[in-house]
Amino acid sequence: MKYLLLFIVVIVGLMLHKKQRGASESLSRAQRDAQRLRAPEPMHACTRCGVHVPASRCVWDAQQRPYCCAEHARQG
Ligand SMILES: [Zn+2]
């Protein structure tokens, strides 16, 4: 009977430890998502058609003009 009580205490302790660790991991993931969402990315209008494109997806020509795609950059 003494060992059963000890076994239950150990199992409950492990469950609480695991639950606490999982909560702190999900909190840090939420903080990373919040930081990523907070950083705005500049938008540029395509020189050819005017569609707004995030700066990371723009195609730039030799004069550093932004385009929405390679086809519009080629057409100028
Ligand atoms: Zn375009």
N, CA, C, O and the ligand as a Tripos MOL2 file, in Angstrom:
@<TRIPOS>MOLECULE
protein
  305   303    77     0     0
PROTEIN
NO_CHARGES

@<TRIPOS>ATOM
      1 N           0.8400   -1.2120    0.0000 N.3       1 MET1
      2 CA          0.0000    0.0000    0.0000 C.3       1 MET1
      3 C           0.8700    1.2550    0.0000 C.2       1 MET1
      4 O           0.5570    2.2350   -0.6770 O.2       1 MET1
      5 N           1.9680    1.2200    0.7660 N.am      2 LYS2
      6 CA          2.8790    2.3580    0.8440 C.3       2 LYS2
      7 C           3.4930    2.6480   -0.5250 C.2       2 LYS2
      8 O           3.6600    3.8070   -0.9050 O.2       2 LYS2
      9 N           3.8270    1.5890   -1.2600 N.am      3 TYR3
     10 CA          4.4530    1.7530   -2.5740 C.3       3 TYR3
     11 C           3.4550    2.2870   -3.6080 C.2       3 TYR3
     12 O           3.8200    3.0470   -4.5060 O.2       3 TYR3
     13 N           2.1950    1.8770   -3.4660 N.am      4 LEU4
     14 CA          1.1610    2.3770   -4.3820 C.3       4 LEU4
     15 C           1.0050    3.8900   -4.2230 C.2       4 LEU4
     16 O           0.9010    4.6170   -5.2110 O.2       4 LEU4
     17 N           0.9880    4.3560   -2.9750 N.am      5 LEU5
     18 CA          0.8720    5.7950   -2.7170 C.3       5 LEU5
     19 C           2.0820    6.5430   -3.2790 C.2       5 LEU5
     20 O           1.9360    7.6100   -3.8760 O.2       5 LEU5
     21 N           3.2750    5.9810   -3.0840 N.am      6 LEU6
     22 CA          4.4890    6.5920   -3.6160 C.3       6 LEU6
     23 C           4.4430    6.6410   -5.1540 C.2       6 LEU6
     24 O           4.8310    7.6400   -5.7600 O.2       6 LEU6
     25 N           3.9680    5.5590   -5.7690 N.am      7 PHE7
     26 CA          3.8520    5.4900   -7.2250 C.3       7 PHE7
     27 C           2.8990    6.5740   -7.7310 C.2       7 PHE7
     28 O           3.1990    7.2530   -8.7140 O.2       7 PHE7
     29 N           1.7680    6.7380   -7.0740 N.am      8 ILE8
     30 CA          0.7880    7.7560   -7.4900 C.3       8 ILE8
     31 C           1.3780    9.1570   -7.3640 C.2       8 ILE8
     32 O           1.1830    9.9920   -8.2480 O.2       8 ILE8
     33 N           2.0960    9.4220   -6.2780 N.am      9 VAL9
     34 CA          2.7120   10.7440   -6.0840 C.3       9 VAL9
     35 C           3.7210   11.0230   -7.1950 C.2       9 VAL9
     36 O           3.7670   12.1350   -7.7210 O.2       9 VAL9
     37 N           4.5320   10.0250   -7.5600 N.am     10 VAL10
     38 CA          5.5340   10.2060   -8.6290 C.3      10 VAL10
     39 C           4.8390   10.4660   -9.9600 C.2      10 VAL10
     40 O           5.2620   11.3510  -10.7040 O.2      10 VAL10
     41 N           3.7970    9.7270  -10.2750 N.am     11 ILE11
     42 CA          3.0880    9.9000  -11.5510 C.3      11 ILE11
     43 C           2.4580   11.2910  -11.6320 C.2      11 ILE11
     44 O           2.5550   11.9620  -12.6590 O.2      11 ILE11
     45 N           1.8080   11.7230  -10.5370 N.am     12 VAL12
     46 CA          1.1860   13.0550  -10.5290 C.3      12 VAL12
     47 C           2.2590   14.1350  -10.6790 C.2      12 VAL12
     48 O           2.0580   15.1180  -11.3920 O.2      12 VAL12
     49 N           3.3980   13.9510  -10.0070 N.am     13 GLY13
     50 CA          4.4960   14.9200  -10.1230 C.3      13 GLY13
     51 C           5.0120   15.0200  -11.5410 C.2      13 GLY13
     52 O           5.2560   16.1230  -12.0310 O.2      13 GLY13
     53 N           5.1850   13.8880  -12.2150 N.am     14 LEU14
     54 CA          5.6390   13.8950  -13.6030 C.3      14 LEU14
     55 C           4.6190   14.5680  -14.5190 C.2      14 LEU14
     56 O           4.9900   15.3200  -15.4210 O.2      14 LEU14
     57 N           3.3430   14.2970  -14.2880 N.am     15 MET15
     58 CA          2.2950   14.9080  -15.1200 C.3      15 MET15
     59 C           2.2840   16.4280  -14.9520 C.2      15 MET15
     60 O           2.1560   17.1640  -15.9310 O.2      15 MET15
     61 N           2.4180   16.8920  -13.7110 N.am     16 LEU16
     62 CA          2.4270   18.3420  -13.4690 C.3      16 LEU16
     63 C           3.6530   18.9940  -14.0990 C.2      16 LEU16
     64 O           3.5540   20.0840  -14.6610 O.2      16 LEU16
     65 N           4.8040   18.3380  -14.0100 N.am     17 HIS17
     66 CA          6.0380   18.8640  -14.5980 C.3      17 HIS17
     67 C           5.9010   18.9700  -16.1130 C.2      17 HIS17
     68 O           6.2850   19.9790  -16.7040 O.2      17 HIS17
     69 N           5.3560   17.9340  -16.7380 N.am     18 LYS18
     70 CA          5.1980   17.9260  -18.1900 C.3      18 LYS18
     71 C           4.2130   19.0100  -18.6400 C.2      18 LYS18
     72 O           4.4400   19.7000  -19.6340 O.2      18 LYS18
     73 N           3.1160   19.1460  -17.8890 N.am     19 LYS19
     74 CA          2.1010   20.1530  -18.2300 C.3      19 LYS19
     75 C           2.6750   21.5580  -18.1340 C.2      19 LYS19
     76 O           2.4110   22.4020  -18.9910 O.2      19 LYS19
     77 N           3.4660   21.8110  -17.0860 N.am     20 GLN20
     78 CA          4.0620   23.1330  -16.8950 C.3      20 GLN20
     79 C           5.0530   23.4530  -17.9940 C.2      20 GLN20
     80 O           5.0930   24.5790  -18.4880 O.2      20 GLN20
     81 N           5.8680   22.4540  -18.3870 N.am     21 ARG21
     82 CA          6.8500   22.6660  -19.4460 C.3      21 ARG21
     83 C           6.1630   22.9320  -20.7820 C.2      21 ARG21
     84 O           6.6120   23.7930  -21.5380 O.2      21 ARG21
     85 N           5.0870   22.2140  -21.0880 N.am     22 GLY22
     86 CA          4.3420   22.4290  -22.3290 C.3      22 GLY22
     87 C           3.7410   23.8140  -22.3890 C.2      22 GLY22
     88 O           3.7100   24.4280  -23.4560 O.2      22 GLY22
     89 N           3.2560   24.3250  -21.2520 N.am     23 ALA23
     90 CA          2.6740   25.6660  -21.2270 C.3      23 ALA23
     91 C           3.7230   26.7260  -21.5240 C.2      23 ALA23
     92 O           3.4450   27.6860  -22.2420 O.2      23 ALA23
     93 N           4.9390   26.5640  -20.9740 N.am     24 SER24
     94 CA          5.9790   27.5720  -21.2200 C.3      24 SER24
     95 C           6.4430   27.5230  -22.6690 C.2      24 SER24
     96 O           6.7710   28.5660  -23.2340 O.2      24 SER24
     97 N           6.4830   26.3370  -23.2960 N.am     25 GLU25
     98 CA          6.8630   26.2370  -24.7090 C.3      25 GLU25
     99 C           5.8340   26.8940  -25.6090 C.2      25 GLU25
    100 O           6.1970   27.5880  -26.5600 O.2      25 GLU25
    101 N           4.5480   26.6850  -25.3230 N.am     26 SER26
    102 CA          3.5190   27.2900  -26.1650 C.3      26 SER26
    103 C           3.5050   28.8050  -25.9790 C.2      26 SER26
    104 O           3.1790   29.5330  -26.9160 O.2      26 SER26
    105 N           3.8530   29.2910  -24.7890 N.am     27 LEU27
    106 CA          3.9190   30.7340  -24.5730 C.3      27 LEU27
    107 C           5.0390   31.3420  -25.4160 C.2      27 LEU27
    108 O           4.8520   32.3880  -26.0370 O.2      27 LEU27
    109 N           6.2090   30.6850  -25.4380 N.am     28 SER28
    110 CA          7.3100   31.2500  -26.2210 C.3      28 SER28
    111 C           6.9800   31.2010  -27.7130 C.2      28 SER28
    112 O           7.3780   32.0990  -28.4540 O.2      28 SER28
    113 N           6.2710   30.1860  -28.1620 N.am     29 ARG29
    114 CA          5.8530   30.1180  -29.5630 C.3      29 ARG29
    115 C           4.8860   31.2660  -29.8690 C.2      29 ARG29
    116 O           4.9700   31.8840  -30.9310 O.2      29 ARG29
    117 N           3.9760   31.5470  -28.9490 N.am     30 ALA30
    118 CA          3.0380   32.6500  -29.1460 C.3      30 ALA30
    119 C           3.7750   33.9840  -29.2000 C.2      30 ALA30
    120 O           3.4100   34.8730  -29.9700 O.2      30 ALA30
    121 N           4.8260   34.1200  -28.3700 N.am     31 GLN31
    122 CA          5.6090   35.3640  -28.3850 C.3      31 GLN31
    123 C           6.3330   35.5210  -29.7160 C.2      31 GLN31
    124 O           6.3970   36.6220  -30.2620 O.2      31 GLN31
    125 N           6.8840   34.4170  -30.2450 N.am     32 ARG32
    126 CA          7.5670   34.4900  -31.5510 C.3      32 ARG32
    127 C           6.5830   34.8740  -32.6500 C.2      32 ARG32
    128 O           6.8960   35.7030  -33.5040 O.2      32 ARG32
    129 N           5.3950   34.2730  -32.6320 N.am     33 ASP33
    130 CA          4.3870   34.6100  -33.6420 C.3      33 ASP33
    131 C           4.0140   36.0770  -33.5480 C.2      33 ASP33
    132 O           3.8650   36.7490  -34.5680 O.2      33 ASP33
    133 N           3.8620   36.5830  -32.3190 N.am     34 ALA34
    134 CA          3.4790   37.9840  -32.1330 C.3      34 ALA34
    135 C           4.5610   38.9100  -32.6790 C.2      34 ALA34
    136 O           4.2530   39.9270  -33.3010 O.2      34 ALA34
    137 N           5.8410   38.5610  -32.4470 N.am     35 GLN35
    138 CA          6.9350   39.4010  -32.9640 C.3      35 GLN35
    139 C           6.9380   39.3960  -34.4840 C.2      35 GLN35
    140 O           7.1450   40.4290  -35.1200 O.2      35 GLN35
    141 N           6.7040   38.2040  -35.0650 N.am     36 ARG36
    142 CA          6.7200   38.0980  -36.5230 C.3      36 ARG36
    143 C           5.5610   38.9140  -37.1120 C.2      36 ARG36
    144 O           5.7280   39.5840  -38.1310 O.2      36 ARG36
    145 N           4.3950   38.8550  -36.4730 N.am     37 LEU37
    146 CA          3.2390   39.5760  -36.9890 C.3      37 LEU37
    147 C           3.3710   41.0780  -36.7740 C.2      37 LEU37
    148 O           2.7950   41.8620  -37.5280 O.2      37 LEU37
    149 N           4.1260   41.4920  -35.7470 N.am     38 ARG38
    150 CA          4.2620   42.9090  -35.4490 C.3      38 ARG38
    151 C           5.1540   43.6210  -36.4730 C.2      38 ARG38
    152 O           4.9480   44.8030  -36.7480 O.2      38 ARG38
    153 N           6.1420   42.9170  -37.0390 N.am     39 ALA39
    154 CA          7.0770   43.5570  -37.9590 C.3      39 ALA39
    155 C           6.4090   43.7380  -39.3210 C.2      39 ALA39
    156 O           6.1950   42.7490  -40.0220 O.2      39 ALA39
    157 N           6.0710   44.9700  -39.7220 N.am     40 PRO40
    158 CA          5.4110   45.1700  -41.0090 C.3      40 PRO40
    159 C           6.4130   45.0810  -42.1490 C.2      40 PRO40
    160 O           7.5850   45.4250  -41.9930 O.2      40 PRO40
    161 N           5.9420   44.6190  -43.2820 N.am     41 GLU41
    162 CA          6.7900   44.5470  -44.4580 C.3      41 GLU41
    163 C           6.3270   45.6220  -45.4310 C.2      41 GLU41
    164 O           5.1330   45.7220  -45.7140 O.2      41 GLU41
    165 N           7.2570   46.4340  -45.9520 N.am     42 PRO42
    166 CA          6.8550   47.4890  -46.8850 C.3      42 PRO42
    167 C           6.2770   46.9010  -48.1620 C.2      42 PRO42
    168 O           6.7050   45.8420  -48.6220 O.2      42 PRO42
    169 N           5.2930   47.6050  -48.7340 N.am     43 MET43
    170 CA          4.6380   47.1980  -49.9760 C.3      43 MET43
    171 C           5.0580   48.1600  -51.0720 C.2      43 MET43
    172 O           5.2580   49.3490  -50.8250 O.2      43 MET43
    173 N           5.1880   47.6440  -52.2750 N.am     44 HIS44
    174 CA          5.5270   48.4820  -53.4240 C.3      44 HIS44
    175 C           4.5190   48.2220  -54.5340 C.2      44 HIS44
    176 O           4.0930   47.0870  -54.7490 O.2      44 HIS44
    177 N           4.1440   49.2840  -55.2350 N.am     45 ALA45
    178 CA          3.2370   49.1390  -56.3710 C.3      45 ALA45
    179 C           4.0520   48.7530  -57.5950 C.2      45 ALA45
    180 O           5.1080   49.3300  -57.8550 O.2      45 ALA45
    181 N           3.5560   47.7720  -58.3470 N.am     46 CYS46
    182 CA          4.2140   47.3530  -59.5830 C.3      46 CYS46
    183 C           4.2400   48.5410  -60.5460 C.2      46 CYS46
    184 O           3.2300   49.2160  -60.7390 O.2      46 CYS46
    185 N           5.3920   48.7840  -61.1400 N.am     47 THR47
    186 CA          5.5620   49.9030  -62.0640 C.3      47 THR47
    187 C           4.6800   49.7150  -63.3040 C.2      47 THR47
    188 O           4.2440   50.6940  -63.9090 O.2      47 THR47
    189 N           4.4200   48.4710  -63.6780 N.am     48 ARG48
    190 CA          3.6510   48.1740  -64.8930 C.3      48 ARG48
    191 C           2.1390   48.2190  -64.6320 C.2      48 ARG48
    192 O           1.4220   48.9510  -65.3160 O.2      48 ARG48
    193 N           1.6520   47.4570  -63.6660 N.am     49 CYS49
    194 CA          0.1960   47.2980  -63.4880 C.3      49 CYS49
    195 C          -0.3400   47.9150  -62.2020 C.2      49 CYS49
    196 O          -1.5560   48.0290  -62.0510 O.2      49 CYS49
    197 N           0.5150   48.3140  -61.2760 N.am     50 GLY50
    198 CA          0.0510   48.9880  -60.0700 C.3      50 GLY50
    199 C          -0.3330   48.0710  -58.9200 C.2      50 GLY50
    200 O          -0.7110   48.5530  -57.8530 O.2      50 GLY50
    201 N          -0.2460   46.7650  -59.1120 N.am     51 VAL51
    202 CA         -0.5660   45.8310  -58.0260 C.3      51 VAL51
    203 C           0.4520   46.0040  -56.9100 C.2      51 VAL51
    204 O           1.6510   46.1060  -57.1710 O.2      51 VAL51
    205 N          -0.0220   46.0390  -55.6580 N.am     52 HIS52
    206 CA          0.8820   46.1740  -54.5220 C.3      52 HIS52
    207 C           1.4380   44.8130  -54.1390 C.2      52 HIS52
    208 O           0.6980   43.8390  -54.0040 O.2      52 HIS52
    209 N           2.7590   44.7580  -53.9650 N.am     53 VAL53
    210 CA          3.4770   43.5080  -53.6930 C.3      53 VAL53
    211 C           4.3760   43.7380  -52.4810 C.2      53 VAL53
    212 O           4.9900   44.7990  -52.3680 O.2      53 VAL53
    213 N           4.4670   42.7500  -51.5580 N.am     54 PRO54
    214 CA          5.4220   42.8680  -50.4510 C.3      54 PRO54
    215 C           6.8470   43.0070  -50.9890 C.2      54 PRO54
    216 O           7.1870   42.4150  -52.0130 O.2      54 PRO54
    217 N           7.6620   43.7760  -50.3100 N.am     55 ALA55
    218 CA          9.0240   44.0590  -50.7810 C.3      55 ALA55
    219 C           9.8270   42.7850  -51.0150 C.2      55 ALA55
    220 O          10.6460   42.7280  -51.9320 O.2      55 ALA55
    221 N           9.5980   41.7570  -50.1880 N.am     56 SER56
    222 CA         10.3730   40.5170  -50.3310 C.3      56 SER56
    223 C           9.9960   39.7440  -51.5880 C.2      56 SER56
    224 O          10.7470   38.8630  -52.0060 O.2      56 SER56
    225 N           8.8490   40.0470  -52.2050 N.am     57 ARG57
    226 CA          8.4070   39.3000  -53.3960 C.3      57 ARG57
    227 C           8.4860   40.1430  -54.6600 C.2      57 ARG57
    228 O           8.0910   39.6800  -55.7300 O.2      57 ARG57
    229 N           8.9890   41.3740  -54.5600 N.am     58 CYS58
    230 CA          9.1090   42.2410  -55.7300 C.3      58 CYS58
    231 C          10.2190   41.7360  -56.6450 C.2      58 CYS58
    232 O          11.1890   41.1260  -56.1950 O.2      58 CYS58
    233 N          10.0560   42.0030  -57.9360 N.am     59 VAL59
    234 CA         11.1160   41.7960  -58.9220 C.3      59 VAL59
    235 C          11.6090   43.1900  -59.2710 C.2      59 VAL59
    236 O          10.8220   44.0560  -59.6550 O.2      59 VAL59
    237 N          12.9150   43.4070  -59.1370 N.am     60 TRP60
    238 CA         13.4820   44.7420  -59.3450 C.3      60 TRP60
    239 C          14.2230   44.7770  -60.6740 C.2      60 TRP60
    240 O          14.9050   43.8180  -61.0360 O.2      60 TRP60
    241 N          14.0880   45.8920  -61.4050 N.am     61 ASP61
    242 CA         14.8550   46.0220  -62.6460 C.3      61 ASP61
    243 C          16.1570   46.7620  -62.3600 C.2      61 ASP61
    244 O          16.4740   47.0480  -61.2050 O.2      61 ASP61
    245 N          16.9140   47.0710  -63.4170 N.am     62 ALA62
    246 CA         18.2310   47.6980  -63.2510 C.3      62 ALA62
    247 C          18.1260   49.0830  -62.6210 C.2      62 ALA62
    248 O          19.0460   49.5290  -61.9360 O.2      62 ALA62
    249 N          16.9950   49.7670  -62.8540 N.am     63 GLN63
    250 CA         16.7980   51.0970  -62.2650 C.3      63 GLN63
    251 C          16.1610   51.0280  -60.8730 C.2      63 GLN63
    252 O          15.7230   52.0470  -60.3400 O.2      63 GLN63
    253 N          16.1110   49.8390  -60.2890 N.am     64 GLN64
    254 CA         15.5420   49.6060  -58.9490 C.3      64 GLN64
    255 C          14.0590   49.9650  -58.8950 C.2      64 GLN64
    256 O          13.5830   50.4640  -57.8750 O.2      64 GLN64
    257 N          13.3200   49.7150  -59.9880 N.am     65 ARG65
    258 CA         11.8680   49.9010  -59.9910 C.3      65 ARG65
    259 C          11.2240   48.5540  -59.6620 C.2      65 ARG65
    260 O          11.6530   47.5160  -60.1670 O.2      65 ARG65
    261 N          10.1870   48.5740  -58.8090 N.am     66 PRO66
    262 CA          9.5630   47.3140  -58.3990 C.3      66 PRO66
    263 C           8.5290   46.8160  -59.4230 C.2      66 PRO66
    264 O           7.8220   47.6120  -60.0410 O.2      66 PRO66
    265 N           8.4540   45.4940  -59.5910 N.am     67 TYR67
    266 CA          7.4630   44.8490  -60.4470 C.3      67 TYR67
    267 C           6.8680   43.6660  -59.6890 C.2      67 TYR67
    268 O           7.4900   43.1020  -58.7890 O.2      67 TYR67
    269 N           5.6440   43.3080  -60.0800 N.am     68 CYS68
    270 CA          4.9670   42.2020  -59.3970 C.3      68 CYS68
    271 C           5.4740   40.8480  -59.8600 C.2      68 CYS68
    272 O           5.3710   39.8670  -59.1230 O.2      68 CYS68
    273 N           6.0240   40.7750  -61.0770 N.am     69 CYS69
    274 CA          6.4980   39.4890  -61.6070 C.3      69 CYS69
    275 C           7.5870   39.7500  -62.6450 C.2      69 CYS69
    276 O           7.7930   40.8830  -63.0810 O.2      69 CYS69
    277 N           8.2720   38.6860  -63.0290 N.am     70 ALA70
    278 CA          9.3600   38.7970  -63.9970 C.3      70 ALA70
    279 C           8.8370   39.2470  -65.3590 C.2      70 ALA70
    280 O           9.5190   39.9780  -66.0780 O.2      70 ALA70
    281 N           7.6230   38.8080  -65.7150 N.am     71 GLU71
    282 CA          7.0340   39.1780  -67.0040 C.3      71 GLU71
    283 C           6.8620   40.6960  -67.0950 C.2      71 GLU71
    284 O           7.2180   41.2980  -68.1070 O.2      71 GLU71
    285 N           6.3220   41.3160  -66.0470 N.am     72 HIS72
    286 CA          6.1300   42.7730  -66.0530 C.3      72 HIS72
    287 C           7.4820   43.4870  -65.9930 C.2      72 HIS72
    288 O           7.6260   44.5620  -66.5750 O.2      72 HIS72
    289 N           8.4530   42.9310  -65.3190 N.am     73 ALA73
    290 CA          9.7930   43.5450  -65.2770 C.3      73 ALA73
    291 C          10.4210   43.5120  -66.6670 C.2      73 ALA73
    292 O          11.1120   44.4500  -67.0620 O.2      73 ALA73
    293 N          10.1770   42.4190  -67.4130 N.am     74 ARG74
    294 CA         10.7290   42.3040  -68.7610 C.3      74 ARG74
    295 C          10.0420   43.3170  -69.6970 C.2      74 ARG74
    296 O          10.6970   43.9250  -70.5440 O.2      74 ARG74
    297 N           8.7160   43.4950  -69.5370 N.am     75 GLN75
    298 CA          7.9680   44.4120  -70.3930 C.3      75 GLN75
    299 C           8.2560   45.8740  -70.0590 C.2      75 GLN75
    300 O           8.0900   46.7560  -70.9020 O.2      75 GLN75
    301 N           8.6850   46.1200  -68.8310 N.am     76 GLY76
    302 CA          9.0460   47.4780  -68.4170 C.3      76 GLY76
    303 C           7.8980   48.3840  -68.0960 C.2      76 GLY76
    304 O           8.1070   49.5430  -67.7390 O.2      76 GLY76
    305 ZN          2.6270   44.0450  -62.4470 Zn       77 ZN77
@<TRIPOS>BOND
     1     1     2 1
     2     2     3 1
     3     3     4 2
     4     3     5 am
     5     5     6 1
     6     6     7 1
     7     7     8 2
     8     7     9 am
     9     9    10 1
    10    10    11 1
    11    11    12 2
    12    11    13 am
    13    13    14 1
    14    14    15 1
    15    15    16 2
    16    15    17 am
    17    17    18 1
    18    18    19 1
    19    19    20 2
    20    19    21 am
    21    21    22 1
    22    22    23 1
    23    23    24 2
    24    23    25 am
    25    25    26 1
    26    26    27 1
    27    27    28 2
    28    27    29 am
    29    29    30 1
    30    30    31 1
    31    31    32 2
    32    31    33 am
    33    33    34 1
    34    34    35 1
    35    35    36 2
    36    35    37 am
    37    37    38 1
    38    38    39 1
    39    39    40 2
    40    39    41 am
    41    41    42 1
    42    42    43 1
    43    43    44 2
    44    43    45 am
    45    45    46 1
    46    46    47 1
    47    47    48 2
    48    47    49 am
    49    49    50 1
    50    50    51 1
    51    51    52 2
    52    51    53 am
    53    53    54 1
    54    54    55 1
    55    55    56 2
    56    55    57 am
    57    57    58 1
    58    58    59 1
    59    59    60 2
    60    59    61 am
    61    61    62 1
    62    62    63 1
    63    63    64 2
    64    63    65 am
    65    65    66 1
    66    66    67 1
    67    67    68 2
    68    67    69 am
    69    69    70 1
    70    70    71 1
    71    71    72 2
    72    71    73 am
    73    73    74 1
    74    74    75 1
    75    75    76 2
    76    75    77 am
    77    77    78 1
    78    78    79 1
    79    79    80 2
    80    79    81 am
    81    81    82 1
    82    82    83 1
    83    83    84 2
    84    83    85 am
    85    85    86 1
    86    86    87 1
    87    87    88 2
    88    87    89 am
    89    89    90 1
    90    90    91 1
    91    91    92 2
    92    91    93 am
    93    93    94 1
    94    94    95 1
    95    95    96 2
    96    95    97 am
    97    97    98 1
    98    98    99 1
    99    99   100 2
   100    99   101 am
   101   101   102 1
   102   102   103 1
   103   103   104 2
   104   103   105 am
   105   105   106 1
   106   106   107 1
   107   107   108 2
   108   107   109 am
   109   109   110 1
   110   110   111 1
   111   111   112 2
   112   111   113 am
   113   113   114 1
   114   114   115 1
   115   115   116 2
   116   115   117 am
   117   117   118 1
   118   118   119 1
   119   119   120 2
   120   119   121 am
   121   121   122 1
   122   122   123 1
   123   123   124 2
   124   123   125 am
   125   125   126 1
   126   126   127 1
   127   127   128 2
   128   127   129 am
   129   129   130 1
   130   130   131 1
   131   131   132 2
   132   131   133 am
   133   133   134 1
   134   134   135 1
   135   135   136 2
   136   135   137 am
   137   137   138 1
   138   138   139 1
   139   139   140 2
   140   139   141 am
   141   141   142 1
   142   142   143 1
   143   143   144 2
   144   143   145 am
   145   145   146 1
   146   146   147 1
   147   147   148 2
   148   147   149 am
   149   149   150 1
   150   150   151 1
   151   151   152 2
   152   151   153 am
   153   153   154 1
   154   154   155 1
   155   155   156 2
   156   155   157 am
   157   157   158 1
   158   158   159 1
   159   159   160 2
   160   159   161 am
   161   161   162 1
   162   162   163 1
   163   163   164 2
   164   163   165 am
   165   165   166 1
   166   166   167 1
   167   167   168 2
   168   167   169 am
   169   169   170 1
   170   170   171 1
   171   171   172 2
   172   171   173 am
   173   173   174 1
   174   174   175 1
   175   175   176 2
   176   175   177 am
   177   177   178 1
   178   178   179 1
   179   179   180 2
   180   179   181 am
   181   181   182 1
   182   182   183 1
   183   183   184 2
   184   183   185 am
   185   185   186 1
   186   186   187 1
   187   187   188 2
   188   187   189 am
   189   189   190 1
   190   190   191 1
   191   191   192 2
   192   191   193 am
   193   193   194 1
   194   194   195 1
   195   195   196 2
   196   195   197 am
   197   197   198 1
   198   198   199 1
   199   199   200 2
   200   199   201 am
   201   201   202 1
   202   202   203 1
   203   203   204 2
   204   203   205 am
   205   205   206 1
   206   206   207 1
   207   207   208 2
   208   207   209 am
   209   209   210 1
   210   210   211 1
   211   211   212 2
   212   211   213 am
   213   213   214 1
   214   214   215 1
   215   215   216 2
   216   215   217 am
   217   217   218 1
   218   218   219 1
   219   219   220 2
   220   219   221 am
   221   221   222 1
   222   222   223 1
   223   223   224 2
   224   223   225 am
   225   225   226 1
   226   226   227 1
   227   227   228 2
   228   227   229 am
   229   229   230 1
   230   230   231 1
   231   231   232 2
   232   231   233 am
   233   233   234 1
   234   234   235 1
   235   235   236 2
   236   235   237 am
   237   237   238 1
   238   238   239 1
   239   239   240 2
   240   239   241 am
   241   241   242 1
   242   242   243 1
   243   243   244 2
   244   243   245 am
   245   245   246 1
   246   246   247 1
   247   247   248 2
   248   247   249 am
   249   249   250 1
   250   250   251 1
   251   251   252 2
   252   251   253 am
   253   253   254 1
   254   254   255 1
   255   255   256 2
   256   255   257 am
   257   257   258 1
   258   258   259 1
   259   259   260 2
   260   259   261 am
   261   261   262 1
   262   262   263 1
   263   263   264 2
   264   263   265 am
   265   265   266 1
   266   266   267 1
   267   267   268 2
   268   267   269 am
   269   269   270 1
   270   270   271 1
   271   271   272 2
   272   271   273 am
   273   273   274 1
   274   274   275 1
   275   275   276 2
   276   275   277 am
   277   277   278 1
   278   278   279 1
   279   279   280 2
   280   279   281 am
   281   281   282 1
   282   282   283 1
   283   283   284 2
   284   283   285 am
   285   285   286 1
   286   286   287 1
   287   287   288 2
   288   287   289 am
   289   289   290 1
   290   290   291 1
   291   291   292 2
   292   291   293 am
   293   293   294 1
   294   294   295 1
   295   295   296 2
   296   295   297 am
   297   297   298 1
   298   298   299 1
   299   299   300 2
   300   299   301 am
   301   301   302 1
   302   302   303 1
   303   303   304 2
@<TRIPOS>SUBSTRUCTURE
     1 MET1         2 RESIDUE 1 A MET
     2 LYS2         6 RESIDUE 1 A LYS
     3 TYR3        10 RESIDUE 1 A TYR
     4 LEU4        14 RESIDUE 1 A LEU
     5 LEU5        18 RESIDUE 1 A LEU
     6 LEU6        22 RESIDUE 1 A LEU
     7 PHE7        26 RESIDUE 1 A PHE
     8 ILE8        30 RESIDUE 1 A ILE
     9 VAL9        34 RESIDUE 1 A VAL
    10 VAL10       38 RESIDUE 1 A VAL
    11 ILE11       42 RESIDUE 1 A ILE
    12 VAL12       46 RESIDUE 1 A VAL
    13 GLY13       50 RESIDUE 1 A GLY
    14 LEU14       54 RESIDUE 1 A LEU
    15 MET15       58 RESIDUE 1 A MET
    16 LEU16       62 RESIDUE 1 A LEU
    17 HIS17       66 RESIDUE 1 A HIS
    18 LYS18       70 RESIDUE 1 A LYS
    19 LYS19       74 RESIDUE 1 A LYS
    20 GLN20       78 RESIDUE 1 A GLN
    21 ARG21       82 RESIDUE 1 A ARG
    22 GLY22       86 RESIDUE 1 A GLY
    23 ALA23       90 RESIDUE 1 A ALA
    24 SER24       94 RESIDUE 1 A SER
    25 GLU25       98 RESIDUE 1 A GLU
    26 SER26      102 RESIDUE 1 A SER
    27 LEU27      106 RESIDUE 1 A LEU
    28 SER28      110 RESIDUE 1 A SER
    29 ARG29      114 RESIDUE 1 A ARG
    30 ALA30      118 RESIDUE 1 A ALA
    31 GLN31      122 RESIDUE 1 A GLN
    32 ARG32      126 RESIDUE 1 A ARG
    33 ASP33      130 RESIDUE 1 A ASP
    34 ALA34      134 RESIDUE 1 A ALA
    35 GLN35      138 RESIDUE 1 A GLN
    36 ARG36      142 RESIDUE 1 A ARG
    37 LEU37      146 RESIDUE 1 A LEU
    38 ARG38      150 RESIDUE 1 A ARG
    39 ALA39      154 RESIDUE 1 A ALA
    40 PRO40      158 RESIDUE 1 A PRO
    41 GLU41      162 RESIDUE 1 A GLU
    42 PRO42      166 RESIDUE 1 A PRO
    43 MET43      170 RESIDUE 1 A MET
    44 HIS44      174 RESIDUE 1 A HIS
    45 ALA45      178 RESIDUE 1 A ALA
    46 CYS46      182 RESIDUE 1 A CYS
    47 THR47      186 RESIDUE 1 A THR
    48 ARG48      190 RESIDUE 1 A ARG
    49 CYS49      194 RESIDUE 1 A CYS
    50 GLY50      198 RESIDUE 1 A GLY
    51 VAL51      202 RESIDUE 1 A VAL
    52 HIS52      206 RESIDUE 1 A HIS
    53 VAL53      210 RESIDUE 1 A VAL
    54 PRO54      214 RESIDUE 1 A PRO
    55 ALA55      218 RESIDUE 1 A ALA
    56 SER56      222 RESIDUE 1 A SER
    57 ARG57      226 RESIDUE 1 A ARG
    58 CYS58      230 RESIDUE 1 A CYS
    59 VAL59      234 RESIDUE 1 A VAL
    60 TRP60      238 RESIDUE 1 A TRP
    61 ASP61      242 RESIDUE 1 A ASP
    62 ALA62      246 RESIDUE 1 A ALA
    63 GLN63      250 RESIDUE 1 A GLN
    64 GLN64      254 RESIDUE 1 A GLN
    65 ARG65      258 RESIDUE 1 A ARG
    66 PRO66      262 RESIDUE 1 A PRO
    67 TYR67      266 RESIDUE 1 A TYR
    68 CYS68      270 RESIDUE 1 A CYS
    69 CYS69      274 RESIDUE 1 A CYS
    70 ALA70      278 RESIDUE 1 A ALA
    71 GLU71      282 RESIDUE 1 A GLU
    72 HIS72      286 RESIDUE 1 A HIS
    73 ALA73      290 RESIDUE 1 A ALA
    74 ARG74      294 RESIDUE 1 A ARG
    75 GLN75      298 RESIDUE 1 A GLN
    76 GLY76      302 RESIDUE 1 A GLY
    77 ZN77       305 GROUP 0 **** ****
